[in-house]
């Protein structure tokens, strides 16, 4: 971050006092996409953007700070309440020959209108929450939720020494005392560079490091990860999971094989790599003090990967020194974010076009050879592997099956979750998916994972007990209140929140202290609607309905189009006998955001309770049509039709979903019961056979089978 001056501003601003002025500004000092127009002007050393404000009127907005240098520079605009807003329209700092030296929209879509969260004045572009933390040193957000304003502060408006090495008072004292013995007295020191050596006859080096990411990687992680901060001023040299909650390999963020999909930065990808498990550190490839690579091109890989074995057409099947012959082209494919910023995937995965085709993920080979003949890419990767043994099935196939609800997915996810050779972030993701479609055998998997060495796995295992009976939660989750890692403890507190203190015995005080710590951490995100939603869920779990309602209403004040808050508030109003107000909330949200499946579904259920059957059916069927892979919504729409006296329409919807979703047990269970009720025992038997194949140990299936046979015997 820099204060705007003639020396720091890289974009073009027109002198407002010149004859041209803003009205006749040169093309390179304005932006227009047909919807949004911005003029970039200066008066002396004061810089401003003339743009449509939150009230819909164009007015100068003061540029308070600049953010970034290469390949783009954004401006931070002052806004009421101590807010700094990152303008989506940024300056492309690349040379003109590469398409740069212009103002452009750095988001994926056109700038949004006033009142929208994506408008420059909206929540999505608030830099106090989104940006400044990682572009400064010693940042404190300082949000006052009573006054709804920020008092943000930082020690340095750049990433300085203390950002990585901690507070420097001891180091200064050591230096002023003559820099004597005992080292530089840094609060955080990193291990010396490891020596890499090639074992005899091997082409990949080994080092004395092992056991996964060390202090250095964990220090870099907070600013290079998709994560939620859970401590206001986290100390460095601690595991990321102690200060932050890391986003797992969720759909929308990552492809099923772990390839980057959204802007997830680096850490979540690096955790997937063999390099992370081998102890490779960031500084093995990057110079942290110059923000440059240690070497150019393939030379940066040479200390660990013998060039005679890997930097050769025999290995990569492309011309030496060509773009396709670069290690990063195949092992670190780039994705472009913010319109022009290409970032490399740090999972260092081996290209596998066959796997990519099976799970619908991108692959470097298909990226360059989109028109290749069938079998061409498979033959190429086989030639690269030579006589090495076939690779084991990739864990991405299990995650893909889990996402799709495919037959056999629970079994595949259980095997993945318990495979110690698989990266922890993938095993944690498997547990998260498994908790959404558990079977009887999954319980042992969750219990075993509570003792896993990886805190990501432990936290995911704890979360799986969210729907367990209180006595089961107490038995298995209470010990995790003493976990050494904060994010795991916080997950245990969430799961145990609804449990009566008497059931916890002497651990009740431990839960109470943890509860206060968790609520304080969540209040640090009270400026965000999702933060208010998390607070509401905590309060609701403890039976504090008034506080839960206040948090949900604040979430909707912050973002009137926040669907999850609208649905949760409507459900809260249902439980307190205020469905009429809940209906207004849902209809207001629909009017603001348009067709949204969960809103239609919630409204449909509300209308069912009000005995407004025709309206209910319309809403529930609209929800099912908008979410054709959501078995819960499909079943609700079918049952509404059935209750209205149209069993044919109900069965038709379920049969269509049965074909489309071969692993959905809910659909099959409902279908079997409807066939049973209609007296079509053979059709019911056929569906139950499918259920038995999906969940052979589920006692519900056995009971259904017995009911069918009992009905058959009674009929005969």
N, C-alpha and C positions, 0 to 999 in steps of 0.2 A: 504494500500500500504506500502511496506517495501523495503528498500535497500537490495539487495542480500548480505548476509554474511553467513558464516558457521552456524550461529545460526538461521537464518531466512529461508534459503533455505530448503524446505522439500523434493524436488525431488532429484533423483540421478544424479550426474554429474561425469564423469570420469576425473581424473587428466590428463590433456593434456601432462604434463611432465613425466608421468609414462611410464613404458616400454610398457604397453598395448596401451596407447594413444587412440585417437578417432577412428583410423582405426580398432582396435581390442577391442572396447569398450564392456563391459559386456552388456547382454541383457537388464538389467534394466536401462541403460543409453542411450538407443536408441529407436526410434519408426520407424516402417515401415508398410505401408499398401499395398505395392506392387506398389503404385504410388508415394507417398511422403516418403522420408527418412529424419530423423532428428537425429543428434548426440548431446548429451548434455555434454559439456566439461567445465572445469575450469582450470584457470592458477592462482594459488594463490587464491586471493579473487575476481578475475574477472571471470564472468560466461558468457558463450556464447552458442549459438545453431548453429551447422553447418547444414544448410538447403538451399534448392534451393531459391535463391533470386528473385527479380522481373525481373532480366535479364536472368533467367533460369539457372544460374550457382550456384553450391553449394559453400557457403562461410560462415565463422563465422559471426553471428549476435549478437551483444552485448546485454546482459540482463541488462536493466537499472533499472527495478523495478520488484517486485513480487506483485501479486494481489490475495488476499484471503488466507484462511487457511483451511476451512473445508466446504464441503467434497473434495474440489479440490483447487489447487493453479496454477494460470497461471503466465507466464512470459511476461513482456512487453519489446519488442525489440525496440532499437533505429532505426529510419529511417530518411532519409533526410527531411528537412523542419520543424524540430522540432516535428516530428510525433513520437508518441509512439504506437506501434502495439501490440495488444494482440494476442499471438500465440494460435491458435486453439488447438494445442496439449498441454494438461495440465497434471499435476501430480495428480493422484488419491490418496488422503491422508488417505483414509479409511484403516483399518487393512487389511492385506493380506487375512485373513479368510473371509472377505466380498468382495473380489475381488479387493482390493486396492493395493497400493504400486507399481504403474505402470504408464507409460506414455500412454495416450489414446487420441483419437480425441473427443473433447468435443462438436463438432457440430453434427448435424443430418446426415450430409453427409460426404463423404471422403473429405479431404483437396483438394482445387481447384488448377488448374495450374497457373503459373505466368500470369499476365495480367488480371485475373478474379477478380471481386470485392470481391469474397470469398477467394482469396489467402491471406495468412497471411499478405502480404504487401498491400492488397487492402482496399477499403473504409469500407467494412463490419467489419473489425477488428481494425479500428482506435480508440484507447482508449481515445484520446483527446476529441472525441465526444461521445463515447458510454459508457465509464466506469468510468473515473477518477472523474467525478463530484460527484458521490455518494460514492466514496471510500476515499474522502479527505474532508477537511474543507476549506471553502472560495475559491473554485475553480473558476478560470477565464480562459476560453478557449483561448482567445487571438489570434484569427485567423486574419491574415492580408490578405485580398483577393487581394490586389494589388501585394503583394509579394508571395502569395500562400504559406504561411508558418505560423506555430504556434509559439506563445510565451506564452505558457500556464504556469500558476503559481497557487499556492495554499498556504494557511497559514499553514496547517498541513497535513502530508501524512497519515491521519487516520480520522475517524469520531470522532472529539473531542467535548468538551463541547459547543464550539461556533457554531457547526453545528446545534444545536437545540435551544440553549439559546441566540444566537446572540453574538455580540461583547462584550468582557468581561472586558473592561477598567473600567467601573463603578463598577463592582463587585470587581476587584482588589483594586481599591481605597477604597471601603467600608471595605474590609478585612484588608488593611494596616492601616486603621484608627481605627482598633480595633473591627470591626464587631459589631457595635452598633445597635441601633434601626433602624427600617425601612426596615428590611429584607435584603437579599443578593444582592440587586440592580442588578438583572439580567435583560438584555434587554427584554427577553421573559420569562415569568413565566407561569407555567401551573396550572390549578385549582387543589385544593386538591382532594385527592381520594374521590369519592362519597361513601356514605353509602348505601348499598343495603339491602333491607328488604323485607320479604315475607308478603304480605297482608294476613289477616286471610283466611284460606281455599284455598290459591293459592300455586302452586308449582313453579312459576316463580317469581323471585324477581323484585322489582321496585326500581328505584333510583330517586333522585331529578333532575337528568339530563334528558334532552329531546331535541328534535328539531334538531337532526342530528349531524354529526361530529362537534367536537369543535376544539379549538386551537391545542390541542395535536395531533389529527388525521391529521389535515391539515399541521402540522409541519413535521410529519412523511411521508406524502404523496409524496412529490417530489422525494424521493428515493425509493418509494415502489409503483410506478404507471407507466403504459405505457403512456407516455406523451411527449409533445414537449415544451421545455423551451422557453418562450417568453420574458424573461427579463434576461440580462446577469448575474446580481448578485442579485437574488431575496431575499427579506427580509423574514424572518420566521414570524410565527404567522399571516399569511394572508391566505385567501382561496387559494387552489391550482389553481383555475381558474383565479386568479389575476396574477399569475406568469407563468402558464403553460396552455397548451391546452391538455385536457385529451382525450385519445382514447375512443370512445364509444363502444357499444357492437356489433362491426362489424364482419361480416362473415370473418373467417380466424383467428380472435383473440379470439372470444367467440362463443360458441354454442348458439342457439337461446334462450335457457332458462337461459343464462348468465353463464353457466359452462365454466371454463377455457379451452381454446383450444391451444393458443400460449402463449409465455412468456409475460404475462401481469402483473406479480407481484401481489400486494395485494389490492391496494386501489379501483380499479374499481370493484372488487368482493365484498369488504366490503360495498361499497355504496349500493349494492343490498339487504343487510341483514336487518332484523328487528332490529338487535343489533345496527346498525349505527343510525337508526331512534330513538332508545330508549336512545341514548346518551352514549353507551358503548365506552370506549376509549382503545387505544392500551395497556396502562399500567395496565388495569384491568386484562389482561391475561399475559402480558409480563413485565419483569423487564428491563427497557430500559438501565440501567447502567451495567447490567451483560449479556444482550442479552440471557436471559434464560426465561423459563416459570415461572410463579408464583408458580406453583405446578406441580406435576407429574400426568400423566394419567388423569382420569376423575375428579380428585380433582380440576383441574384448572377450571372446569365448575361449581363446587358445590356452590360457593358463590351466583350464580344467578339461578341455576336449582337444585331444591331439589333432592338429591340423592335417597331418598326413592321413588320418583315418576319416576325418569329418569334413574338412574343407577341400573336397575333391568331387568331381563329377561322379565318381564311383558311388559316393554316398548320396549326394543330393540330386543326381541325374540332370543337372543343368550346367550351363557353361560357367567355368570358374570366373569370379569377379563380376558376373552378371547380377542384376537385381534378384533374379530367382535363385541365385547361388548364395545369397546371404542367409545366414542362420536365422535371423529374425523373420525373414519372409515366411518361412514354413513353421517355425516354432514360436513366434511371437507376433501373430497377425495383428494388424492395426484396425481399430475402429475409430471413426471420426465423431467427436462430440463438439458441442458449441459451434457447429457449422464448419469449422476449419481445423480443429485441434485433433490431430491423429495421435492416438495413444496405443501403446503395445500391450497385448495380453501377456501377463507375467506368469501364466501357468506352465509355460515351456512344454506344452503337450506335443506328442508325436502326431503328425497328420494321419487321419484315418477316414478317408472318404466313404468307406462302406458304413462305418458307425454313424457318420454324419447323415447319410441318406436314410438310415433306419430310424433315427430319432428326430430328423428335421432340423439339424443344427448346421451352422456354417462350417466350412473346412477350407484351409488354404489351397488345397489342390483344386477343389471345385470352384474356388474363387477365381483362379487363373484359367482353368480348363473347363469352363461352363459347357462347352459344346463337344466335350470328349466323347468318343464312342464308348458304348457299354463295355466294361471290363478293362478299359485302358488304364484308369487310375488304380484299380485294384492290382493290376499286373505291375504297375510302377512301384507301388508301396511294397509289394512282395519282393521285387528286385532290391529295394533299399534294405530290407531286412535280411536278405541273403539266407543263410542257413540257420539263423537263430530260431529258437522254438517259437511256436505261435503264442501270441499274447493272450492272456486270460481275458474273459469278457470284461469290457469296461463298465465301471460303476454307473456311468451315464445311462445305460440301458435300464437299470433298476429305477433310477430317478424318473426316467421317461415313463416307465410303466406306472409308477406311483402317481405321476401327474395326470396320466390319462385314465387312471382307474382300471387298468387292464387286468384280465384274469391272471391270477398268480402274483399280482403286485405285492401283497402283504408278505408273502414268502420271500420274494426277491429283496424287499426292503429290510426284512429281518436279517437275511444273510449279509447284506451290505452293512447294516448298522453294527454287526459284530465282527467285521473283518478288520483286524488291526493293521493290515497292509494298505488300507484305504485312508486317504486324508480325513482328518477329523471333521472338517467343514462339510464333507460329503456325507459322513456317517451321521452327523447332527441333522442334516437335511433329510436323510432317510427316516430318522426318528420323527421329525416334524410331519412328514408325509404319512408315516405309519399311524400317527396319533389321530389322523383324520379318517382312517379306514381300518381300524384295528380288528383283529380277530382274537379268538381265545388264546392263541399261542403267543400273542404279542406281549402279554404281561411280563413274562420272564425276560424278554428283551429289554423292556423299559427298566426293570429292576436292576438287571446286570449293568446297564449303561449308567446308572447312578454312581457307580464306582469307577468310571472311566478316567483315564489320566488327562484327557482333554476337556477343559472347562466348557467348550462349545457343546460337546456331547452330553456332559452332565446337565447343562442348562436345558437342552432339548428334551432330555429324559424327564426332568422334573416337570416341565410344561405338559408332558403327556398325562400327568396325573390330575389335570384340571377337572376332568369329569368323573374322577374316582369317588367312591363313598368316603365320608370323613374319616372313618377308622382306617381305611387304606392309606389315605394321605398322611395321617399321623404316623402310621407304622413305617412308611418308606421315605417320606419327605422331610420329617422333622430333623434327622441328622444333617441334612444339607443346609440347615440354618447356620451351621458352623463351618461351612465350606470356606476355604481360604480366599476364594475369588468372589468379588462382590456381585457380578452379574448372575452367578449361580445362586447366591444367597437371595438376591432380589426375586429370582424366579420362584424360589421356595416360599418366600413371603406371599407372593401373589396366589400361589396354590393353596396355602394354609389360611389365607385371610378369612374365608367364611367359617372356619372351624371354631367352635366354642372354646374359650380359654380353658374351661374346666377339663376338656379332653386332652390338653397339652401338658397338664401337670406343671412340673418345675420349668418346663420350656416356654411357658406362657410369657414370662418376662423377656425372654430372648426374642420371641416373636414381636412383642410390643416395641422393643428397642429397634428391631429391624424395620418394623412398620413405619416408625417415625423417620428413619433414615431414607426409606424408599419414597415416602410421600414428599419429603424435602427434595429428593433428587428429581421427582416428577414435576414439582413446582418450578424447577429451573426451566421447564419447557411450557410454562403456562401461557407463553405468547403464541403457542401453536395450537390449532384445533385438535391435532392428533394427541398433543400433550394433555389437553383438557379431557379428551375421550379416555385416555389411560387413567387419569385421576377419577373420572366418573365410574369407571369399572372397579377401581379399588374401593371407592366409597360404597358402591352398591354391594360389593362382596362382603363388606362389614355391616351392611344394613343401614347405612347412613343415606337414606333416600333424599333428604333435602340437599345435602352436599353433592350427591350425584347429579341431581337435577340442575343445580346451579352450574356445575361444570359442563354439562351438556348444552345448556343455554349459552354459556360463554363460548363454547366451541362454535356454535352456530352464529354468534355475534361476530366472531373472528372471521369465519368463512361461511356465509349463508348457504352456500352450495355444498357443504360438507355432508355427503350422503350418509356416512356411517353414524355421524352424530344425530342426524334426523331420524334414522331408523331406531337408534338406541333410545332417543328421547320419546319417540312414539311408543316404544315398548314399555318404557318407564311409566308413561302416562296410562297405558293399559293396566299395569299392575296397581296403579293408584286410582282406578275407576274413572279415568278422564279420556276415554276413547275419542270423544268429539274433538277435543283439542289436538289429540294425536293425529286425527284425520287432517286437520288444518296444517299441521307441521308437514305431513307427507305430501299433501297436494301443493303446498308452497315450494317444497324441494323439487317436485316434478316440474313445476312451472319454470323453475330456475335452471335446472340441469337437463331437462328433456327426458327422453326415454331412458330409464335406468332400472334394470331388472329387480334389484333388491328393494327399491322403492315401490314398484308395482306389486311385488310379492307381499311386503309388509302391509300395504294398503288393502290388498285382496283379503288377507287374513282378518284385518280389522273389519272389513265389510261382511265377512262371513259371521263374525260375532254379532254384527248388527242385523243379521237376517236380511241383508240386501243382496240376495243371491245373484241376480243378473249382473249387478255391478261387480260383485266379488269374482264371478267367473271371468269377466272381461279382464280384470286386473291380473288375476292369477295366470290366465292363459297368455297374456302379454308378457308377463315375467318369464314364463317357460319358453316362449318363442325367442326372447332376447338372450336367454341363457340355456342353449340346447344341450349343454354338458352338465348342468346342475340337477342332479337327481332329486334333491329336496324340492325344488321349484316344480319340476315335472310331476312329481307325485302329488303335490298340493293342487295343481291344476286338474289332474285326472280325478282326484277324489272329489273336488268341487263339482265337476261334471257328473260324477256318479251319484252324489247326493242329490243333485238336481233332477235325477231321473233319466240320465242319458248314459247308461253303462257302455253303449257301443263307442261313443266318443272317448270315454275314459280308457277303455281297453285299447283303442286305436293309438292314442297318445303314448301309452305305456309300451305297446308292442313296437312302435317306431323307436322309442328310446332304448328298448331292449336290444335292438339290432345295432344302434349307434353307440351304445355304452356297454360293451360286453362284460365289464367287470363291476357294474353297479349293483350291489346287493339290495339296496333300498327299493329300487325299481322292481326287481324280481320278487322281493318279499310282498310288495303291494299287489303285484300282478297275480301271484299265486293265491293270495287271499280273495281277490275279486273273482278269479275263476272258481275258487272253492265256493264262494257265496252264490255264484250263478249256477252251481251244480255241474260245471265242466271239469270233472275230476281228472280226466286224462290230460287236459291242458295244464291243470294245476300240478300234476305229477311231473310233467316235462319241465316246468319252471323250477320246481323244487330240486330236480336233478341238477340243474345248472347252479342253484344255490349251494347244493352240497359240494359241488366241484370247487366253488369259490371259497367256501368256508366249511370244510368237512368237520371241524370240531365245534361248530356253533350249535348250542342246544336248541336255539330257536328253530333251526332247520329240522331237527329231530321232532320237535313238537308239531311243526307244520305237517310233516310226513304222517305222524300218528293221527292227526286230525283228519287228513284226507282219507286214510285207510279206515278210520272209524266211521266216517261218513259213507264210504263205499259199502262197508258191512251193514250199516243201518239201512241203506237203500236197498240192499239185496235181500 
